[in-house]
Amino acid sequence: MPQTNGNGHAVAQTYVGTRTVRPDGVDKVTGRARFGADFSLPGQLVGRVLRSPHAHARIVAIDTSRAEQLPGVKAVVTRDDFPDQSSEFIPAGEMLINYRDVVRNVLAREKVLYEGHPVAAVAATSVAIAKRALKLIDVQYEVLPHVIDVVEAMRPDAPLLHEDLYTAGVEPKPAKPSNVAKRVEISLGDIEAGFAKADVIVEREFTTQPVHQGYIEPHAAVASVSEDGSTEIWCSTQGHFIVRAHCARLLGLDIGKVRVTASEIGGGFGGKTVVYLEPLAVALSKKAKRPVKMVMSREEVFKASGPTSGAHIKVKMGATKDGRFVAGYAELRYQAGAFQGSPVQPGVMCAYAPYDIENVKVIGYDVVSNRPKVAAYRAPGAPISEFAVESVVDELAKKLEIDPVELRLQNAAREGTKAAYGPKFGPIGLVDTLHAVEKTNQYTTPLGEWQGRGVASGFWFNIGGETCASLTVNEDGTVSLMAGTPDIGGLRASLAMVAADELGVPYEKVRPIIGDTGSLGFNFLTGGSRSCFSGAMAIVEAAKEIKADLCARAAKLWDLKADQVEFKDGHVRATGAGADKHTPMSVADFAKVAGKTGGPIGGYGRINAQGAGPSFGTHLVDLEVDPETGRVTILRYTVAQDAGKAIHPSYVEGQYQGGAAQGIGWALNEEYIYGADGKLQNAGFLDYRMPVASDLPMIDAILVEVPNPRHPYGVRGVGETPIVPPMAAIANAIERATGIRFTDLPISPPKVLKALRERGLNHPKNGS
Amino acid sequence: MARVVLVGNLVQLTGGVAQFDLPATSVKHLFALLAERHPALAPHLEEGVAVAIDGQIYQDTLLEPIAPDSEVFVMPQIAGG
C-alpha cells in the first residue's frame, strides 16, 4: 500500500521502504563490474613505489640515475617533481587539508616518518622492470630514533617527528616543539561539583590499538595525461571530486582539466577519502607521456595507508545511588600517525553524547608518531572514546546493581537534551533502540557457564554537504539518474527508488549511474553517512525541476493557467472546473512529445545539504569464553539503530551488520604489531586477524525509525554509528562471563588466557 | 539578540569569554560580529567551523538565517568515514 511520509513532503511511497533488486547486482555477481584494478588503457605502463625501510630517517640524498637508464623505465618521480606546499589549512570540500603534510605523505621530502613511507615511484613497461628499477634507486638515509606508542610519543624526551610542530590549543604557546600537535577540550557545567554529588565513582584507563578498515579492494589508479595537460584518472575512491582537488593542487593543474572517474569500490569505510597513488600516477604519466597504472599490494595497504588511531584513554564517571549520572570526565590521547590530524576532536565530542549529564569535561590530544598517517574509519574517533565510556557505564550499572539497559534508559539523551558538545538534540531514537533490545528474545535467553551478555550504545552526528544529481527523461520514458558520490552501500538503488517515487515511474525504468567529475557540479565524498541522505535531497530537487517543467508544458498544451495544473501521483493533472476534459499525462507520456513541447526533459539538483540527523544505536551481544584457550565466540548479536527512514531496508541492515562485524574484529583480534625496529610485523590478512563469516553468528538488525524532520523522507545517515558500540558491548559481555574487566583492546585469546591464568580460572569448561 | 556560545578551543581566543548576546541575522553576520569583537577568531571562522542554530548543525553555509531569540553554538566541523 503506498504511503506518504510525515515530513510534509507529500509523495506516495511505492518503492521507498521496500527491498528492490539492486541495479548493480548483476554486474557484481557475474564479475563484470569494474573495480579499480580492472581498468586498463592501451599502452599503459606499470607504476611501482619505492618505500622507506625505516621508521624514521632523514633523507640525505636520492639518486635515480641508474633506474632511469634501465631499458623499459619510462619515468621516475621523487619529491623534486612535486612543488612544496605552504603550511596552511585549506578547505577541500568540507575537510580541512594541510597540503604541506599531504605532499609529504604522497612522497617523503626531508624525512621518512614511517616504514612504507613513499620515497620515489617508477613507471616501466613491465612489473619486472619496475621492480628492478626500484632496486636501482639509491637513497641515503640518516636513521633516527623512532617512537610508535602514543604515550611514549608525548614524553618530553621522545624522538621528535617534526621540528616545527608546537602544540596548538595551549596558552601560552609552548617554547619547544613536541609530538603533541593539538590539545582540545569541551566542558559543560561544573565537573568538580558534579563529582561532589556522586555516590559512586568509577575511574579507569583504557588502550585501543590502530585498526585498519580492511577494505577487500586495495588502492588502485590509472592516470593518463595528454600533451596539452588534460588529465584523466580512474581510481577506487570514496570521492572522485576530492581526488581531483588534491591532484590539481599537488601538481599545479587547473581543476577543469582534470577528469576523475570513480570505479566500483570494494570497500572504503573512510580509508579511501585520501590520495596515495593518484598524484604519483599523474606525475609519472605526465613525465612518461603514457598512461600509468598503479595498484597497491595488501602489504602496502597495511604499511602505507591510514588505519584509525590507537589511543590511551582515562575515564571517570560519577552517579548517584539511584542511578543518575552526575559527572563525566575523560582524557583522550589519539595517535595521528606521521602527520597531525587524528580524529580526537570528534572523539571528544562523542564521548558522552548518548547521555544527559549536567557536568562533563573531556580533553583530547592529537599526537604524531612513526606510523602511517591515520585516515577516517567509520565514525572516526567515536568508537574509541565511547568504548571507554560505555565500559565504565557498565561498571556503574554493576556497582549500582541496576540493569545496564535500565541505567542507560535512566540517563539517555532525548529530544531536548543538551549534548555535551553544545546544542540540544532534536527528535532522536536512543531510547527506542534501548527498548528495542530489551524486547528481543535474546535479552532473556538463559546463559550458560562462561557465557556473558553485554550491551552498549553509540552515537554519531552525520553530515550533509555539497551534492549534485541529475535526472534525464529519455525518449521512451525511462529515466537516467546520475549521482556524483561513489556507491558503496547501495546509493544507486536508494536514489533510483526515490526518483521512481518522485516521478511516479516504475523503479525498473530508472537507471542510476555514478557520473565523473566532468558530468556534475562538485560533490563532497561518500562519507560521514551522507550520500543517501544528501543524494535523496538532490534527487528531490531534480525531480521538482522536472515536475515544474512538465506542469508548465501541460498548461500551455491545455490552454490553462499555471495554477490550474498540478503534478500528483505520477501524472500532470488539470485541476478545478473542467479538469476532466484533459487526460492526465505521465512522465512517459511527456517523453513522447518532449521535442514538440520544448525539448528534452531533465532536472538538476545542486544543494549544500543541511539538516543531517544524528543516529543512535544500541548493541546486544551474547558470547562465550573458552577458559582453556581464551578464545571468545560470539553466540548472538543484535543491533538496534535509528535510521530515521530506511529507504532500502536491506542496505540499512547491511550497514548495521557490517559495522558490528568490523567492531567485533576491533574488539577481539585486530591490531598493528610493531617490532622494536619500528617495523610492522603483521602486514597481511594472515597475521592481521579480521573476522570472517565463520567467526560470526547471524547479526540481527532492528530498524528503529524516528524520522529526521529536516529530510524530505526522514532519512538519517546509518553507516557510521554501527561501529561505535561493539567494542564496549563485547568487553562488557566478557566481564559478565569471567568477572574480569578488560580495558585494553583487542581482547585477544592470549590476553584473555593470561588474565584467566593470573586468577587461576583457566581450567577446561567441565572444570576438571 | 541571539545567544551565542563558543565550544571547545575557540574560547582561548576570546580571553575565556564563551557566551555572547549578538544581533546576528545570519551565519555570515555572526562571523563578522565575532571577528570584529575578537579578531583572533577570524582565521578559525574562515577555516571552517560548524554552527548549531537552535539544535540544528550547519556546515559551510554563510547564508543560514539566525532568529533574534536563537541559541547558537559555534563548534568544530564534523566529517566522517
Interface residues (C-beta under 8 A of the other chain):
Chain A: F89 P91 E94 M95 L96 A168 G169 E171 R183 V184 E185 I186 Q213 F269 G270 G271 T273 Q345 P346 V348 M349 A376 Y377 R378 A379 P380 Y421 G422 P423 K424 F425 G426 W460 F461 N462 I463 G464 G465 E466 G527 G528 S529 R530 N608 Q610 G611 A612 R710 G717 G719 E720
Chain B: V5 V7 G8 N9 Q12 E47 G48 A52 D54 G55 Q56 I57 Y58 Q59 D60 T61 E64 E71 F73 M75 P76 Q77 I78 A79 G80 G81
